[in-house]
Amino acid sequence: MPEITRDEVAHLANLARIDLDDAELDHLAPQLSVILESVASISGVAGEDIPPTSHALPLTNVFREDVVRPSLTPEQALSGAPAVDQQRFSVPRILGEEA
Amino acid sequence: MSGWIRKTASEMADALAAGEVTSVELTQAHLDRIAAVDTPTDRRGVHAFLHVDAEGALAQAAESDARRSAGSPLSALDGVPIAVKDVLATEGLPTTCGSKILEGWIPPYDATVVARLKAAGLPILGKTNMDEFAMGSSTEHSAYGATHNPWDLDRIPGGSGGGSAAAVAAFEAPLAIGTDTGGSIRQPGAVTGTVGVKPTYGGVSRYGLVALANSLDQAGPVTRTVLDSALLHEVIGGHDPMDSTSIDQPLPDLVAAAKQGAAGDLSGVRVGVIKELSGDGWQPGVITRFQESVDLLVKAGAEVVEVSCPHFVHAMAAYYLILPAEASSNLAKFDAMRYGLRVWPEGKPDASAEEVMRATRDAGFGDEVKRRIILGTYALSSGYYDAYYGQAQKVRTLISRDFEAAFEQADVLVSPTAPTTAFKLGEKLDDPIAMYLNDLATIPANLAGVPGISVPSGLAEEDGLPAGFQILAPALADDRCYRVGAALEAALLEQWGGPLLDQAPALNGADA
């Protein structure tokens, strides 16, 4: 029976870049275990010989001509930015203190 | 002007063409209705809208009226107002996806669906409420509060597109756009007594539709009649070079199919009843209305056969692995850097980008979104990938094969749209599995990419609430959904002596 422990949920939240507090971890871990239990029935349904389907349409490599098309102006592209500096997205520091 | 709002979109279009009403008058009548029933200050409202754009809608209406008086070319729905689910980008209008993480975001461009509505002259009344990022079956997961079912304000309007369905059911809009990833157009249609269509995957552009699960998402019509859905589908459908998964083939003639069906003759049409989609756990009143509808199809000349789709029992498990996997990847873009919410961790003015990202995603996402992101992250992690995501993709193949086999025996497949009528707000909010079961009958179509429609089949005896009848067709044969749907609708209208929504209680204090 699959089960997700509280520690595993904390690890997954870390991978997904979400700061979950203790109360959220307590709440989510048992719920996720129940969900996993209910989807676990899927193992063994399809044999080795069944190919996977990732997409309903059998489309591959849709190309267009490599030509310049109308696009957003810098002002439009930056219009939703939390912070802007010199026509660029301004973000918090991305390196450690010592860098 | 209030009499106009109860007409169908097709009747409104005819009245506009005959000069009996202007688009500005129609649009104003709907804005008045929204003001009266949506978020009235003195009582509970439907709360179908997250944002109403009175000024913009009236300006678009005036332009339509001007084109009409100038004798310029007009679309079939020119001047008929519409509401748009808040998951589609609208230039200059807020687009939140029901999430705090996008609060205040104003897209700099239009989704293709929205651009086509504007080009066809449909004034956009506003943006409708939804479960956050379309994750849910009740619209209770909206960060901006639930939408209420116009049939009973204590009940859910379905989800994720509960806002679009409720707006149409409450006569706040004659037409709306929804999106359907696992049933989010069809299930709200079923529980509000309205019509909802999920087109063939790739039949309507996804450009500018904020993705939940790219391989499953599909935008489509939400209306009160089958013909109205066909008219709207023809406005929004067809190939779009901006969406690489858009099908480069012309749409079938959907309006002609709806009109053919409404004439009532289904001779030669083979209807397959899906054996696996009824029985234990299905509300008896929903099943009764379903069987009566099947009988009406027989009366119209259809040949009914029972078909078996043995892998549909695994569809929900496959869906709740594939969807979270795709969603966890899609929602990674909400990183607090380029648009949307940015939250600094408390007491850390020198926080790193990664710390800001974590704090923002914790503050900006609701419970259900977090559940699914973590589930998806789990399903995609090494060690579990083959057992879960890999298996789910194989089951997806088996479900498509079930459809192929069933469509050899029948031209369309039918089932009840949802296992129950609308449940009470709050009833299943903290029980994810109970909530997920609402989409039992609608999910297989998304996994296989085939089209489906939900048409009202009447009121369940136990609770007097609407039930839905689902019709599924092979990919690219959306016209079959419209033909059979319109035939059923015509037969039921005759039985009821008028539209089902005539039986809905008047919304307190507002006459329509």
Interface residues (C-beta under 8 A of the other chain):
Chain A: I4 E8 V9 L12 A13 L15 A16 R17 I18 D19 L20 D21 E24 H27 L28 Q31 L32 V34 I35 L36 S38 V39 A40 S41 I42 S43 V45 A46 I50 P51 P52 T53 S54 H55 A56 L57 L59 V62 R64 L72 Q76 A77 S79 G80 A81 P82 A83 F89 V91 P92 R93 I94 L95 G96
Chain B: W105 I106 P107 P108 Y109 Y201 G202 S215 P241 S244 T245 I247 H311 H314 M316 A317 A318 Y320 L321 S328 A332 D335 A336 M337 R338 Y339 G340 L341 R342 W344 P345 D350 A351 S352 A353 E354 E355 V356 M357 R358 A359 R361 D362 F365 D367 K370 R371 I373 I374 L375 T377 Y378 S381 A387 Y388 G390 Q391 A392 Q393 K394 V395 R396 T397 L398 S400 P432 I433 L447 A448 G449 V450 A475
